[in-house]
Amino acid sequence: ATKAVSELIRQSAQLGKASSRAALAPARQEVHELQQNVSRLTPDALLADAELKDVCGLIKVLSSALMPPEARFFKAVGDQVAKVPDSPDAFAHFALAAAEAGHWDISRQVVEALCFGGAAAPNSLSGGGASALALSAAANGALNAPLLEALVRSCSAGEMDLTPAHLGDLRLAVVLASGVLQKSDSQVLSFLRTMCNEVLLDDPRGAPPAWIQYPDFLTDAEHDLSQALETCELKHCRGTVVNGAFFPVTCHALKAVICLEMAEAGAAYFNRAGRCTWQVWKYRAASAAGWRVYAISKEDWENLSDTEQKVNFVRSLLQGQPLDLKTLTSE
């Protein structure tokens, strides 16, 4: 068992060198194999033969690739929350992984331990840890101006180690924590404006290519959706960045993003049913920029057998009400 756990930790550390969700997209097969091997273990066996920070890193890799481990692993690590001061960076990434996997009680518990246990004080987190805590705190409704200022100071102190993925998480945190900027000081605003305003969000879908090649980044199903819109004679774009988030199909006339919620498009989990948390966050980013959101489930789309049915479905969808994001609680 010890040898097996050591190999899993080695594999996750190797995959973790990608340091972003987008960079893990080309390695989905390797991540899937890792997830399958982890599922054969018990949490106790994993924690007995690996360091806690390494287990947090493993869970981060799986969750970032939309293949989170089972709930029992999150619970087992969450039960170690008293050890947060020993590994604040690892727990900051774990809190974000728990949020991305939809384990809100656990994520919130760790965020509270980090924020109120002194671990989020300036210089106690790396830039990457600070950006992860900012996003998980924002998603849990706990990112206020004083905490944002402390975390931005940590990011600024470790600026040389910040990656575009870290800056994307910080940008998204500010979007999710609506109103926090109005209460923040000028130094925070200056850092965010200089470092984050133009960065793309770190999307598990993968990193989009240069804008002129955006259509090549669409899945086959998204090309089918685009064809249905063309048949409806509705002008649209194949690939648009809205508030830092990439959306495959958009209509400027309606100011709407239209999404097929499939795992291959980074909109759903690979190993369980349902829209993923990250997709909800992207919807909130689009909404914050004034865009409507229309979503099509994988099941609904695949039940449409021909072009005529798809055209009628899309026409009916766009004539109806957009997605009500207030019903999409992040918790």
N, C-alpha and C positions, 0 to 999 in steps of 0.2 A: 504493500500500500504506500509506504514511504517513497519508493522509487517511482510509482505511478504519479503521486502528487507532485513530486519534484519535476517530473517531465511536463505535467500540465502547467506548472508555474513557469517553467522555462519557455514553453510555447506561448503562454499569455504575455510574458515579458517581451518576447520577440515581436509578437503582433502589436503590443503596446508601444513599440518604438515608432509606429506610424503616427502616434500622438494626435490623431484627429479621427472623427467619424468618417469623413469623406475618404481618407486614405485607407480605411478598413474595407471600403466597398469592394475593391478588386480582390480582397482576400476572404470573401464570404465563405468559400468552401472550407478553408482552413479554420475559420471561426466556427463554422457549423460542426466540424469534427471535434473541436475543443469543447463546444457546448454539449455534444453527445457524450463525450468522455466524462465531463464534470457531472452530468446527470446520473452517472452510474455510481457516484460516490455519495456518502452521507456528509452533511455539513461538519459533523464532529470529526470525521476522518480527515477532511480537508484542513480544518483548523488545527488538528493535532500535529499534522506533518508539514505545515507551512506557516510562515510568519503572517500575522494579521494584515500587515500592509500589502503583502503580495496577494493575499486573497481579495483584498479590496481592488487591487489592480486587475485581477482576473475578472471580477464582476464588472468592472468598468469597461473592459474590452468587449465582453459579451453584450452588455446593455447598449454600448455605443454602436454595435453592429445590428441592433434590433433582434438579438437572440438572447434575451436575458435568461439567467438561470431560474430555477424554480423558486417559489416564494420562501421555501425553507432555508435557502442559502442567505437570502436577505435578512431573514429573522435571526439566524445564527450570528451574523456579523453585527446586526443591530443590537443584539443582546450584549455586545462587547463595548457599548457606547461609553462606559466608564474609562476606557483606554484612549479616548479621543485626544487628550493632551499629549500622549506619547507619539501619535501619528496624525497630526492635524491635516496634512496634505492628503494622505491616503483616505481619511474619513471625509474630507471635502469632496473628493471625487466619488466616494461611495454614496454620499448623500445625493449627488447629482444622478448617479446611476440608478438609485432607488426611485427617484422622481421620474426618470426616463422610462423605467419599467412599470410605473404606476403604483408603486408601494409607498403611498403618501404618508401613512403613519410613521413608517420607519424613517423616511427622508426627513420628515419634520422633526422627529426626535433627535436625529444627528445634527441637523441645522441648529436646533436650540442648544445642544451641547457645545457646538463650535462657537456660537455667537455669545452665549451667556456664561461659558466656562473660561473665557479669556483667550481662547485659542485663536480668535480672529483679530487679536491686537496687531497693529502694524509690525511687519517684519517676522511674524511667526508663521506666516504662510508664504509659499512661493507664489510667483505671479500666476502660474497655472492653477494652483490650489485656491487662490483668491478669486479667480474668475469662475471656477467651478462652484465655489460657495456662493458667489453673487447670483449665479443663475439658479441654483437650487433654493436659495433664500427667496429670490423673486417669485419662483414658481410656487412656493409655499406661503406667499403673502407676507414674508418677514423682512423684505429688503427695504429698510428706511434710510433716510439721508445719512445719519451717523455711521451706520454699518457700511453703506456704499462708500463713504469717504475713507473709512479704515481700509476697506478692501482695495480701493483705487490706489491708496498709498502703498499697499503691498505690491500691487501690480507695477506701480511706478518704480519702486525700489528694485524690482526684478525685471525691469523693462527689456533687458537684453535677452532674457530667456522666454519672453512672450512669443507665442506663435500666432499666426492669423486665426487659428482655431480658438485659442484663448480669447483673443479680442472679439471674435464673433460671439462667443458665449457672454462676454461682458456687454456687448451691444444688445443682445437679445434680453439679457437681464433687465436692462433699463426699459426696454419696450414692455416687458411683462409687469414691471413695477410702475405702473402708470402713475405719473405725478411726482415721482421721486426726484426728478431733475429740478423741479421748481423749488425744492427745498435744499438743494445742494449748493456748495460754495463754488466760487469761480475756478479754483484749481481743479476740482473734479470735472467741471464742465469743459475746461480747456483740454484736459487729458482725454476725455471721451471724444471730444470733437476732433482732436488731432489724430488719435490712434484708432478709433472705432467707427467713425461715421461712414467710411467708404469700404469697410471690410465685409466680405460675404459671410453669412452664417455657416457654421461648420455642419453641413447637412449629411446625415447618414446615407442619403441617396448617392452621394459621391460629388466630386468637384466638377462643376460644369466647365466646358472648354471655353475658348475665346467666343465672344458673343456672336460672331458671324457663323459659328458652327453649332449654335444652340439646338437647331432641329435634330442634329445627330445624337443629341443627348436624350431624346425621347424614347420611350419604350414602344414596342409594336402596338400595344393597346392605346397608347397616347396618340400615336399616328392615326389609328382608327377613329379616335375621338376628334382629331383635327379634320379628318375627312368628312365626318358627320357634320361638323360645323360649316365646312365649305359647301356641302350639299344644302344646308340651311341658308346659304348665302350670308353668313355672319362672318365679317372680317375679324381675324384674330391673329395673335402672335404665337409662334411655337418657340417658347423659351423667353422668359422675362424675369428680371430680378426686381422684386418689390420689397423695399425696406430691408435689404440685405438677404432676402430669402428667394431662392430660385423656384419659379413655378412653370411647369411645362406648357400650359395652355392658358392664355389670358385674352380677354376681350376689352379693349380700351373704350369702345363705345358704351359698354355696360359698366366699365371699370370693375371688372369681375375676374377672379381667378377660378379656373375650372379644373378640378383634380379627380383623378382616378385613384382610389385608395387601395393601392396594391403594395405588397412588400418590395417588389422589384423597383418601385418608384420611391422607396423610402417613406411610404405613408402608412405602413402597417407592419406588425411584427412578423417575422418569418416562422416563429415556433409557437404561435398562438393566434387566436382570432382577434380581430378588432383593430381600429385606428390606433396608431401609436401616439404616445404623448408628444413626441417631437413634431408630428404633423399638426397637432392642436396648437403648439407654440408658433408654427409657421402661419397658421390661420390668424392667430392673434396679431402677428407682425403685419400681415396684409391688412387686417381690419384697422389697425392703428394708423395705417397710411391712407385710410379711406376707401379701401377696396372691399367689394362684396365677395363672398366665398360660396361657391357651389361645389358640392362633393358627391361623387358617385362611388358606391361600394363595389368591390370586386365581384360580389355575387350578383348584384343588379346588372352590371355590365356584361358579365359572362353568360347571363340568361338571355341576352339579346342575340338572336340567331342570325340576323342578316342586317344589311345596311339600312333598309327601310325602318326596321324596328329601332335601330340606334338613332337614326335621324329623328324619329317621332319622340323617342325618349329624351333626347337632348333638347329638342324644341319645347317640350313640356316642362323640363327642368328649368330652363331659363325664363320661361313665362311665369314660373312660380316664385316663391319667396327664397331668398338666399339662406344659407345656414345661419341659424341663430347661435352665435358664439356664447351667449350667456347660458345656454343649456349645456355647453361643453365645459364642464368644470374640469379643472386640472387635477381635481382631487377625487 
